[in-house]
Amino acid sequence: MTDQTGPDGGVQGHDDQKDDDQGHEPTAAPAAFPYAEQPQGQQPQGQQPPAPQPGGFGHPQPGEYGQGAYGQGGYGQGGQYGQQSQGAGPQGGDPAQPFAYAAAPTPPTPRTPEQAARRRRLLIGVIGGSALLLILVVAGAVTFATMSASHRPEATVRDYLGAVQAGEIERAMALDGTEVADGDVLLTDEAYAAATDRVDGYRLGTVTTTDEGAGVDALVHRADGSTHPQRFTLVRDGRDLLFFDRWALQPVELGTLDARVAGPVSAEVAVDGTPVDRGADGSLSLKAFPGSYEVSLADEVEQYTATPASGVVEGPDGASAPTELTTTLTEAGTTAAEAAVDAWVAGCIASTELAPPGCSFGLYDTESGRYTLSGQKWTLESAPEFTVGDWQDGGWAVSTTTPGSATFSAEGVDSAGNRGTYSSLSAVPVRVGGLISDVTAEGATFTSSVAAPLT
């Protein structure tokens, strides 16, 4: 079988050639009558018939293409192109028969390997250039669409919420320019990683664009299944490539973790393990991203304990009651508190005043001016019974269950020099009440709140 190609540069060969990639130019058809203007049987003066060429693309040799190609009838017995009687020469024969020399077909010029390679490179270049142009057009359209989508205001909000969802709140704050103060201990990636029920999804809503800027509404979803709406504000910040607006996200308002510690001022508190400072009233308010945060004691102490409390932070518009961390006295703390109350009672009993200042008992001086007293003393006849309860209004509450009693005695000398015993007519009740405001390893602090009912 003969492989052929057309003018497009494919392989053209012959049965007797193997994998020859050199093409040939198409061969011109021989002229049927090259000497048309000469009398029949003659050729131009001074010209000889073209000599037969040996083999190849010339006149066929005897035995090729039939029995007498171009000699005995050409291309077969009956022949055309100079048909003649057998044995007749160029000057003999029948004058009625036309006699002409057919032009030999021009053999195709083989291409050199360099020419074939150059043709292949040209075709490859043309095809490759067309493909590249198509790719560039498609890529340009895709790039333009991508750039346009990435320069919309909602794309900036998507980047911000995506960073929060990934727990990268420091990157989110870099996008909106939030400034972090020293006390903002929860605004770190590490602190947010310890929170639970964090942002785990969002859905963008209405986008409003004006000459001044843009607003994007979003619904933020948290891992506990709750959601909260949030609005983002953006302003234009120049252009990219002359076509695309840049949008600057304005600082996003954050929610706060509000907590109150029902415990002494000496108690150290932590949020998700991060120590925090709190106000004199025991409260704290910290900026935080949406989630749930554990409020607990920073360190375990022997005198009191507290069950960790969970505080929930929603969006900036989410209002929730402050989380309260309540401390409870341990057995050691209760013992220290009772000792502080007993010490207070003992201090009152040690007074020599008829009405010890700050104490819950005392006497009127009904004989004022008549006696000069000496050796005054109070005697505790029975100690009061009391309890130390829960924390309230700045301390663990102390209240009397059974009042104690005390008596007063002294030596008196009147103006005449008469001596006698000066004492209370009966025992006076001794009560306790107030707050244990602090308990440490050094002891407890008791503040009485019982007014002295004078007897």
C-alpha positions as CSV (number, residue, x, y, z in Angstrom):
1,M,0.0,0.0,0.0
2,T,1.3,3.5,-0.8
3,D,1.2,6.2,1.9
4,Q,0.4,9.6,0.5
5,T,-0.3,13.0,1.8
6,G,-1.7,16.1,0.2
7,P,0.0,19.5,0.3
8,D,-0.4,19.7,4.1
9,G,2.9,18.3,4.7
10,G,2.1,14.6,5.5
11,V,4.3,11.7,4.5
12,Q,4.3,10.8,0.7
13,G,6.1,7.7,-0.3
14,H,6.1,4.7,-2.5
15,D,5.7,1.0,-2.0
16,D,9.4,0.5,-2.3
17,Q,10.2,3.1,0.4
18,K,10.0,2.6,4.1
19,D,8.9,5.4,6.4
20,D,10.1,8.1,4.0
21,D,8.9,11.4,5.5
22,Q,10.1,13.4,2.5
23,G,7.2,14.7,0.5
24,H,7.2,15.5,-3.3
25,E,5.6,18.2,-5.3
26,P,2.7,17.0,-7.5
27,T,3.8,15.9,-11.0
28,A,2.5,17.8,-14.0
29,A,0.4,15.8,-16.5
30,P,2.3,15.3,-19.7
31,A,1.3,17.4,-22.7
32,A,-0.6,15.2,-25.1
33,F,0.7,17.0,-28.2
34,P,3.7,19.3,-27.5
35,Y,4.3,20.3,-31.1
36,A,0.8,21.2,-32.1
37,E,1.8,23.9,-34.6
38,Q,4.1,21.6,-36.7
39,P,3.0,19.4,-39.5
40,Q,2.1,15.9,-38.4
41,G,5.1,13.6,-38.0
42,Q,7.6,16.5,-37.8
43,Q,9.3,18.4,-35.0
44,P,10.8,21.8,-34.9
45,Q,13.8,22.2,-37.1
46,G,17.1,21.7,-35.4
47,Q,15.5,19.8,-32.5
48,Q,15.8,16.1,-31.9
49,P,13.3,14.0,-30.1
50,P,14.1,13.8,-26.5
51,A,16.3,10.8,-25.7
52,P,14.8,8.1,-23.6
53,Q,15.9,8.3,-20.0
54,P,17.0,5.2,-18.2
55,G,14.5,4.1,-15.6
56,G,13.1,6.2,-12.8
57,F,10.7,9.1,-13.7
58,G,11.6,9.3,-17.4
59,H,10.5,7.4,-20.5
60,P,9.8,3.8,-19.5
61,Q,12.2,1.2,-20.6
62,P,11.2,-1.8,-22.5
63,G,9.3,-4.1,-20.3
64,E,7.9,-1.4,-18.0
65,Y,4.2,-0.4,-17.8
66,G,3.3,-3.0,-20.5
67,Q,5.0,-4.7,-23.4
68,G,6.2,-1.7,-25.3
69,A,5.6,1.4,-23.4
70,Y,6.0,4.6,-25.5
71,G,7.5,2.3,-28.2
72,Q,5.0,-0.3,-29.0
73,G,1.8,1.6,-28.6
74,G,2.7,3.1,-25.2
75,Y,0.9,2.1,-22.0
76,G,-0.3,-1.1,-23.8
77,Q,-0.7,-2.8,-27.1
78,G,-3.2,-0.4,-28.6
79,G,-1.3,2.6,-27.2
80,Q,-1.8,6.3,-27.5
81,Y,0.8,9.2,-27.5
82,G,2.7,8.4,-30.7
83,Q,1.0,5.2,-31.8
84,Q,2.8,3.6,-34.8
85,S,3.0,0.4,-36.8
86,Q,5.4,-2.3,-35.5
87,G,8.7,-1.7,-37.0
88,A,8.1,1.8,-38.4
89,G,10.6,4.5,-37.4
90,P,10.1,8.2,-36.9
91,Q,10.4,8.9,-40.7
92,G,8.2,6.0,-41.9
93,G,4.8,4.7,-41.2
94,D,1.5,5.9,-42.1
95,P,1.5,9.7,-42.6
96,A,-2.1,9.8,-41.6
97,Q,-1.1,8.8,-38.1
98,P,-0.1,11.7,-35.8
99,F,3.5,11.5,-34.6
100,A,4.6,13.5,-31.5
101,Y,6.9,13.2,-28.6
102,A,5.2,13.3,-25.3
103,A,7.0,15.4,-22.6
104,A,8.5,13.3,-19.9
105,P,6.9,13.9,-16.5
106,T,9.0,16.1,-14.2
107,P,10.1,14.0,-11.2
108,P,9.3,15.5,-7.8
109,T,12.2,17.1,-6.1
110,P,12.8,15.3,-2.8
111,R,12.9,17.5,0.3
112,T,16.0,17.5,2.3
113,P,15.7,16.5,6.0
114,E,16.3,20.1,7.0
115,Q,13.4,21.2,4.7
116,A,11.1,18.6,6.1
117,A,12.0,19.5,9.7
118,R,11.6,23.2,8.9
119,R,8.1,22.5,7.5
120,R,7.1,20.5,10.5
121,R,8.3,23.2,12.8
122,L,6.3,25.8,10.8
123,L,3.2,23.7,11.1
124,I,3.7,23.1,14.8
125,G,4.3,26.8,15.3
126,V,1.1,27.7,13.5
127,I,-0.9,25.2,15.4
128,G,0.8,26.0,18.7
129,G,0.3,29.7,18.1
130,S,-3.4,29.3,17.5
131,A,-3.8,27.1,20.5
132,L,-1.8,29.6,22.7
133,L,-4.0,32.4,21.4
134,L,-7.1,30.5,22.3
135,I,-5.7,29.7,25.8
136,L,-4.8,33.3,26.3
137,V,-8.3,34.5,25.4
138,V,-9.9,31.9,27.7
139,A,-7.4,32.6,30.5
140,G,-8.0,36.3,30.1
141,A,-11.7,35.9,30.4
142,V,-11.4,33.6,33.5
143,T,-8.9,36.0,35.0
144,F,-11.1,39.0,34.5
145,A,-14.1,37.2,36.1
146,T,-12.0,36.0,39.0
147,M,-10.5,39.4,39.6
148,S,-14.0,41.0,39.4
149,A,-15.4,38.5,42.0
150,S,-12.5,38.9,44.3
151,H,-12.9,42.7,44.4
152,R,-16.5,42.7,45.5
153,P,-17.2,43.9,49.0
154,E,-18.7,40.6,50.0
155,A,-15.4,38.9,49.1
156,T,-13.7,40.9,51.8
157,V,-16.3,39.9,54.3
158,R,-16.0,36.3,53.2
159,D,-12.2,36.5,53.9
160,Y,-12.9,37.9,57.4
161,L,-15.5,35.3,58.4
162,G,-13.5,32.6,56.8
163,A,-10.5,33.5,59.0
164,V,-12.7,33.5,62.1
165,Q,-14.2,30.2,61.2
166,A,-10.7,28.8,60.8
167,G,-9.8,30.1,64.3
168,E,-7.4,32.7,62.9
169,I,-8.8,35.7,64.7
170,E,-5.5,37.5,64.5
171,R,-5.6,37.4,60.7
172,A,-9.2,38.5,60.9
173,M,-8.3,41.6,63.0
174,A,-5.5,42.4,60.6
175,L,-8.1,42.5,57.8
176,D,-10.4,45.0,59.6
177,G,-7.7,46.9,61.5
178,T,-8.9,46.1,65.1
179,E,-6.4,47.4,67.6
180,V,-5.7,45.1,70.5
181,A,-5.0,46.5,74.0
182,D,-3.0,45.0,76.7
183,G,-6.1,43.9,78.6
184,D,-7.6,42.1,75.6
185,V,-6.3,38.8,76.6
186,L,-8.9,36.8,74.7
187,L,-8.0,38.3,71.3
188,T,-5.4,35.8,70.4
189,D,-5.5,32.6,68.3
190,E,-4.4,30.6,71.3
191,A,-7.2,32.0,73.6
192,Y,-9.8,31.5,70.9
193,A,-8.7,27.9,70.3
194,A,-9.6,27.1,73.9
195,A,-13.2,28.4,73.5
196,T,-16.0,26.1,72.5
197,D,-19.1,26.6,70.3
198,R,-17.0,28.9,68.0
199,V,-18.1,30.2,64.6
200,D,-18.4,27.2,62.3
201,G,-20.2,28.8,59.4
202,Y,-21.9,31.8,58.0
203,R,-24.3,32.9,55.2
204,L,-23.9,36.3,53.4
205,G,-27.1,38.3,52.8
206,T,-27.9,41.6,51.4
207,V,-25.1,43.7,49.9
208,T,-25.7,47.5,49.7
209,T,-23.3,49.7,47.7
210,T,-23.3,53.5,47.7
211,D,-20.8,56.2,46.6
212,E,-19.5,56.3,50.1
213,G,-19.0,52.6,50.7
214,A,-20.8,49.3,51.1
215,G,-22.7,47.3,53.8
216,V,-22.9,43.5,53.9
217,D,-25.3,41.6,56.1
218,A,-24.4,38.1,57.3
219,L,-25.9,35.4,59.5
220,V,-23.2,33.9,61.7
221,H,-23.6,30.3,62.9
222,R,-22.0,28.8,65.9
223,A,-21.2,25.1,66.8
224,D,-24.0,25.0,69.4
225,G,-26.6,25.6,66.7
226,S,-27.3,29.2,67.5
227,T,-27.0,32.1,65.1
228,H,-26.7,35.8,65.3
229,P,-27.0,38.5,62.6
230,Q,-24.0,40.9,62.0
231,R,-23.5,43.8,59.6
232,F,-20.1,44.7,58.1
233,T,-19.2,48.1,56.8
234,L,-16.6,48.8,54.1
235,V,-15.2,51.8,52.3
236,R,-13.5,52.1,49.0
237,D,-9.7,52.1,49.1
238,G,-8.4,52.7,45.6
239,R,-8.4,50.5,42.6
240,D,-6.5,47.6,41.1
241,L,-5.6,47.4,37.4
242,L,-7.9,50.5,36.8
243,F,-11.0,48.4,36.8
244,F,-11.4,46.8,40.2
245,D,-12.3,48.6,43.4
246,R,-10.4,47.8,46.6
247,W,-12.6,47.6,49.7
248,A,-11.3,48.3,53.2
249,L,-13.3,46.5,56.0
250,Q,-13.9,48.8,58.9
251,P,-13.2,47.6,62.5
252,V,-15.8,45.0,63.3
253,E,-17.6,45.5,66.6
254,L,-17.0,42.6,68.9
255,G,-19.0,41.0,71.7
256,T,-17.9,41.0,75.3
257,L,-17.5,38.3,77.9
258,D,-19.1,39.8,81.0
259,A,-18.5,37.9,84.3
260,R,-18.8,38.5,88.0
261,V,-16.8,36.7,90.6
262,A,-18.6,35.9,93.9
263,G,-15.4,35.7,95.8
264,P,-12.6,37.6,97.6
265,V,-10.5,40.2,95.8
266,S,-7.5,38.0,96.4
267,A,-9.0,35.3,94.2
268,E,-7.2,35.0,90.8
269,V,-9.5,34.3,87.9
270,A,-8.9,32.8,84.5
271,V,-10.9,32.6,81.3
272,D,-10.2,29.4,79.4
273,G,-7.0,29.1,81.4
274,T,-5.8,32.7,80.7
275,P,-5.4,34.8,83.8
276,V,-7.5,38.0,83.7
277,D,-7.8,41.1,85.8
278,R,-11.1,42.2,87.3
279,G,-12.5,45.3,88.8
280,A,-12.7,46.2,92.5
281,D,-16.3,44.9,92.5
282,G,-15.2,41.5,91.3
283,S,-16.5,42.0,87.7
284,L,-14.8,41.7,84.4
285,S,-15.6,42.6,80.8
286,L,-13.4,41.3,78.0
287,K,-13.7,41.7,74.2
288,A,-14.1,38.3,72.6
289,F,-15.2,36.6,69.4
290,P,-18.4,34.5,69.3
291,G,-18.2,31.3,71.4
292,S,-18.4,29.9,74.9
293,Y,-15.7,30.6,77.4
294,E,-15.0,28.9,80.8
295,V,-14.5,31.2,83.8
296,S,-12.7,29.6,86.7
297,L,-10.2,30.2,89.5
298,A,-6.7,30.5,88.1
299,D,-5.2,28.5,90.9
300,E,-6.5,26.1,93.5
301,V,-6.4,27.5,97.1
302,E,-7.0,25.6,100.3
303,Q,-9.6,28.0,101.8
304,Y,-12.2,28.1,99.0
305,T,-13.2,26.7,95.7
306,A,-15.5,27.5,92.8
307,T,-17.2,25.5,90.1
308,P,-16.2,26.8,86.7
309,A,-18.9,28.7,84.9
310,S,-19.5,29.1,81.2
311,G,-19.9,32.5,79.6
312,V,-21.4,32.9,76.1
313,V,-20.3,35.6,73.7
314,E,-22.6,36.4,70.8
315,G,-22.3,39.2,68.3
316,P,-22.0,42.9,69.3
317,D,-25.8,43.2,69.6
318,G,-26.2,40.0,71.7
319,A,-27.1,40.9,75.3
320,S,-26.8,38.2,78.0
321,A,-26.6,38.2,81.8
322,P,-23.1,38.3,83.2
323,T,-21.7,34.9,84.1
324,E,-21.1,34.5,87.8
325,L,-18.3,32.5,89.3
326,T,-19.3,31.7,92.9
327,T,-16.8,30.7,95.5
328,T,-17.5,28.4,98.4
329,L,-15.5,28.1,101.6
330,T,-13.8,24.8,102.2
331,E,-13.6,23.2,105.6
332,A,-10.3,25.0,106.2
333,G,-11.8,28.3,105.0
334,T,-14.8,27.9,107.3
335,T,-12.5,27.2,110.3
336,A,-10.5,30.3,109.5
337,A,-13.7,32.4,109.2
338,E,-15.1,31.2,112.5
339,A,-11.8,31.9,114.2
340,A,-12.0,35.5,112.8
341,V,-15.5,35.9,114.2
342,D,-14.4,34.6,117.6
343,A,-11.5,36.9,117.6
344,W,-13.8,39.8,116.9
345,V,-16.0,38.9,119.9
346,A,-12.9,38.5,122.1
347,G,-11.8,41.9,121.0
348,C,-15.1,43.4,122.1
349,I,-15.0,41.6,125.4
350,A,-11.5,42.9,126.0
351,S,-12.7,46.5,125.9
352,T,-12.9,48.6,129.1
353,E,-15.6,50.8,127.6
354,L,-19.1,50.6,128.8
355,A,-20.0,50.6,125.1
356,P,-17.2,49.0,123.1
357,P,-16.9,50.8,119.8
358,G,-17.9,48.7,116.8
359,C,-19.3,45.9,119.0
360,S,-22.7,44.5,119.3
361,F,-23.2,45.1,123.0
362,G,-22.8,47.9,125.6
363,L,-24.3,49.7,128.6
364,Y,-25.7,53.2,129.4
365,D,-23.8,55.1,132.1
366,T,-26.8,55.8,134.4
367,E,-24.5,56.9,137.2
368,S,-22.4,59.2,135.2
369,G,-20.4,61.6,137.3
370,R,-21.1,59.9,140.6
371,Y,-18.3,57.3,140.5
372,T,-14.8,57.2,139.4
373,L,-14.4,53.7,137.9
374,S,-11.4,51.4,137.9
375,G,-10.8,47.8,137.0
376,Q,-13.5,47.8,134.3
377,K,-14.0,44.6,132.4
378,W,-16.4,42.7,130.4
379,T,-16.9,39.0,131.0
380,L,-18.2,36.7,128.3
381,E,-20.7,34.5,130.0
382,S,-21.6,32.5,126.9
383,A,-20.2,32.7,123.4
384,P,-22.7,33.4,120.6
385,E,-23.4,30.6,118.1
386,F,-23.3,31.6,114.4
387,T,-23.0,30.3,110.8
388,V,-20.9,31.4,107.9
389,G,-22.9,31.2,104.7
390,D,-22.7,31.9,101.0
391,W,-21.0,34.8,99.4
392,Q,-23.2,37.9,99.1
393,D,-22.6,41.6,98.6
394,G,-18.8,41.4,99.2
395,G,-18.3,38.5,101.5
396,W,-19.4,35.2,103.0
397,A,-22.3,36.2,105.3
398,V,-22.1,35.6,109.0
399,S,-25.3,35.5,111.0
400,T,-26.1,34.6,114.7
401,T,-28.1,31.5,115.4
402,T,-28.0,31.8,119.2
403,P,-26.8,35.0,121.0
404,G,-24.1,34.9,123.6
405,S,-24.1,36.9,126.8
406,A,-21.7,39.2,128.7
407,T,-21.5,41.1,131.9
408,F,-19.7,44.3,132.9
409,S,-18.1,45.0,136.3
410,A,-15.8,47.7,137.8
411,E,-14.8,49.4,141.2
412,G,-16.4,52.7,141.9
413,V,-15.5,55.5,144.2
414,D,-17.9,58.4,144.8
415,S,-17.0,61.9,145.6
416,A,-17.2,61.2,149.4
417,G,-14.6,58.4,149.0
418,N,-17.1,55.6,149.3
419,R,-16.2,52.5,147.3
420,G,-18.4,50.0,145.8
421,T,-18.9,47.6,142.9
422,Y,-20.2,49.0,139.7
423,S,-21.7,46.4,137.3
424,S,-24.5,45.7,134.8
425,L,-27.8,44.8,136.3
426,S,-27.9,41.7,134.1
427,A,-26.1,40.0,131.3
428,V,-26.3,41.7,127.9
429,P,-26.7,39.7,124.7
430,V,-23.8,39.3,122.4
431,R,-24.6,38.9,118.7
432,V,-22.4,38.6,115.7
433,G,-23.2,39.5,112.1
434,G,-21.3,40.7,109.1
435,L,-19.2,39.5,106.3
436,I,-16.0,37.4,105.8
437,S,-14.5,39.5,103.0
438,D,-11.4,37.4,102.5
439,V,-9.7,34.2,103.6
440,T,-6.0,33.5,103.0
441,A,-3.4,31.3,104.5
442,E,-2.8,34.0,107.0
443,G,-6.4,34.0,108.2
444,A,-9.8,35.5,107.4
445,T,-11.1,39.1,107.5
446,F,-14.4,39.7,109.4
447,T,-16.3,43.0,109.2
448,S,-19.2,43.3,111.6
449,S,-22.5,44.8,110.5
450,V,-24.4,44.5,113.8
451,A,-25.4,47.8,115.4
452,A,-24.8,48.0,119.1
453,P,-28.1,47.9,121.0
454,L,-27.2,49.6,124.3
455,T,-28.8,48.2,127.4
